[in-house]
Amino acid sequence: MKQRILSVLLCAALLLSLLSLSAGAAKQTRYLVLGDSIAYGSGLSNPKEAVWGKIVADTNSFAYENYAVPGHTTANLLRRKETEAVREAIGSADIISISIGGNNFLLGNISSLLYDGIVKEDYARFDEIAAGFYEDLGKIVDEIRGLNPNAAIVLQTLYNPQTGYVGDVYQHGADRLNAKILEFSQAHPAGILVADTAQALTDSDKDFAQDRIHPSAAGNEKIARVILQTLYDNGLGEKTEPVITTPGADARGTGVFTLFVSLYGRFFHLLSVIRHLVIR
């Protein structure tokens, strides 16, 4: 009789242990990254292993998925969410990080925007792009909320990787988008967090890869730190010191895009000087 009771107790203890393990596994936080080349990790030769999103996930033992695509704008992200895999990932996520907006300025606009900013000192089109960004951001969040009303959404501010004349124009664009991100978070405070990554990436020699656009390995670690701190401050993470399971390696590139942009900047600055002399 005693042996039978002991056996029952042992079985009950084993069952409770298995249930506890199962519950622990079910509670693993699911972390999803959406966005553009910054979210993808284009400044790294090993983005899947070392991008900031992977660092954040590894640090807090999150289940991790990344559906970012280099070159995407807010309009692209809206279409991206129509794919079944992305919709399923959104629906099951607990935390969603979004890095988007830079390409709204860069793709198809950069030369004319540099001309507007440097030569004309006219930022009307910058304001139009920022307004469109805000509208798209609202649609993106609305669609995410339709699939998953409870996930925390982390929006990242945009950094400025450029210096000189081009850097000044870039800053005008970044400032406008970042103002819209803050405005949106204040208008929709429930579940919307802002990670101010722009304030972390200020060293143009160390924070960016050779293309002078995307974060380097060091830059990705800095972004991870900001997001980890944001999650920790809001009770969504347990650690703030990044855990690096695979060191990042900077992608090698000639920075052709940045070279052309820099040449545009110098040429438009010369036009600006001539314009001012003529006006006088």
N, C-alpha and C positions, 0 to 999 in steps of 0.2 A: 504493500500500500504506500509506504513511504517512498519507494523507488518510483512508483507511478506519479505521485505528487511532485517529486523532484523533476521527473521528466517533463511534466506539464509546465512547471515553472521555467525550466530551461528553454522549452519551446516558446513560451510566452516572451522570455527575455530576448531570444533570437529574433522573434517576430518584431518586437519593439525596436530592436537594433536595426533591422532591415528597413522598417518604416521610417526611422530617423534618418538613415542614409538616403533613402528615396526622397524624403522631404527636403533634405539639404541640397541634393542635386537639383531638385525642381526650383529651388530658390535662387539659382545662379542668375545674376543680373545679365541681361542681354543688351549689348552695346552695339549700335549701328552708326556707321559714318556715311554721310552723303555729301556730294559736292563736286568740286573741280580738281585740278591738278595738285593743289595744295593738300587736299584731303587724300588724294591718291598717293602722293609722295614722289612727285616727278623730279625732285632735286636729289633723289637717292638712286643708286644702282640696285639696291635691294629693298624697294618700297614695301613689299608685302610683309617683310620681316621687321622693318625698322621705322615705318612711318609713325607719326605721333599717335594715331588712333590705336595702333598695335601696342605701343608703349602704355597708353592709358589702360587698355584692356588687360595687359599682362600684369600691370602694377596692382590692379584690384581683382584679378582673377575673373574678369568678365568674359562671357561668351561673346565673340567678336565677329562682326561682318562689315565689309567695306564695299559699297557700290558706287564709289566716286569715279568720275570719268574726266580725264584731262580735257581742257577746252570748254567745259560746260558752262553755260550761262544759267540764269534763273529760268529762262524759257526752256532750255534743255532739261533742267531738273524737273520741271513740271511734266514734260513728256516722259522722262525717265521713270517717273512714279507710275506710269501706266503699265509697265511690265509686271508680270505676275510674281516673279521672284522678289522684286523690290517691294511690291505691295505686301507680300507675305512677311518679308523682313521688317517692314514698318509695323505691321500688325502685331508682331511678337516682341518688339523691342521695348526695353524699359527706359533706355537713354538713347537719344538720337543727336549726334553732333552734325552740324551743317556748316560747311565752309563754301561760300558761294558769293559771287558779285564782281570779282576782279575782271572777269572776261566780259562783263556787260560793258565795260569801258574799253578793254583792249581789242576785242575782235571786231575788225572792220571800222574802228573809230579812231585808232591811236594817232594817225598822222594828222587828221583834221582836228582832233581835240588838242594836239600839241600846237597846231597853228592858232587855234582859237585862244588857247591859254597864254602862249608866249608872245605871239605877234599882236593879236587883237585885245588881249586881256579881257576876253569875254567868256563868261562861264555859264551862259544860259543853257547850252546843251548839256553841260554837266548836271545842272539842276533837273533837266528833263530825264536824263538817264537815271538819276537817283530816285526821281518820282516813280518811274517805271519799275525800278528795283523794289521799291516799297510795296507797290501793288502786287508784283509777282510773289514777294515774300509772304504777303497775306494769303495768297492762293495756295502756296506751298504748305503753309502751316494749317490752313483750313482742310486741305486734303489729307494731311497727316492725322489731324484730329478726327477726321471721318473714319480713318482706319484704326486709329489708336488714340482714344481720348485721354489716356492716362500717362503716356510717356513724357518724360522730361526732355525738352528740346534745348540744345545748347547752340547758340549762334555765336560765331567768331567774328571779331572785328578784323578789318583788312589792314595789313601792314604796307609800308612803302619801301621797296627794295632799291629805289633809284636815288641818285644824288644830282646835284647841279641843276641846270635849267629844267631837265626832264623831271627830276625829283620834285621840284616845286609844283609842276603841273600834276604829277601823280598824287601829291599830297592833297591837292584840291579835290581830286576824285575820291581818294580814300576818306577824307574828312566828311564828304557828303554822304557816302554810303554808310560810314560808321554812325553818323548822326541819325540816319534812317533806321539802323539796327537798334540803337538806343530808344528812339521814338517808338518803334514797334514793340519793344520789350516793355516799355512803360504803359503802352496802350493795352497790352495783352500780358499782364503779369503772371497769370496762372500757368505754371509749368514752363515758362520761357526764361532761360538763363543766358547771360552774355559773358563769354570768356574773352577778355580784352587782350588777345594775342598780339595786337598791333603794338602795344606798349612794351612787349617783351623782345621783339625783333628790331633792334635799333643799331646793331653793329653790322654794317654792310659788308665788312671783310670776313666775318666769321659766321654770320647767321644765314648766308645765302650761298647756294652752289655756284659753279662756274658760269651757269647761264645768267646769273644776276637777277633771277626772277623768283625761283623756288627756294624754299628753306633747305639748308644743308642738314647734315646729320645733327650738328649742334643746334640748328634752328628748330628741327623737329623735336628735339628734347626740350627746348624752351617752350614750344607750343604745348607739349604734353604736360609740363609743369603748371602752366596756366590753367589748363582744363582740369587737371587733377585737383588743384586748389579750389577751383570753382565747384567741382563736384563735392569735395570735402566740406566746403563751407555751407553747402545746402543739404548735407546729410545723405549724399548719394555715393560717397566713396570713403574708404577707410585709410587711404595713404596719400601723401602729397609728394613723397620722394620717388622719382621714377625708377622702375625696375627695368633694366635693359637686358633682355634675354639674348638679343642679337644686335651687336653694334652696327650702327648705320654707316654706309659708305657713300660718300658724295658722288653723284653722277658727273662724269666728265663730259664737257661740251664746250663749244667755242663761244657760246653766248652771241650768236649771230643776230638774233632778234634785238637784244639789248644794244649791240653795236649799231644797228640801223637806227634804232630809236635815239641813241646818243647823237648820231650824225644829224638826224632830223632836228634834234634839240639845238645843236650848234647852228645849223642853217637857219632855223626859225628865229633864233636869238639875233643873228646877223640881220635878218629882215626886220626884226623889232627895232634894232638900233637905227636902221635906215628910215623906218617909218616915223620914228620919233624926230629924226633930223628933218625930214620932209615937213612934218606937222609944224615944227617950229618955224 
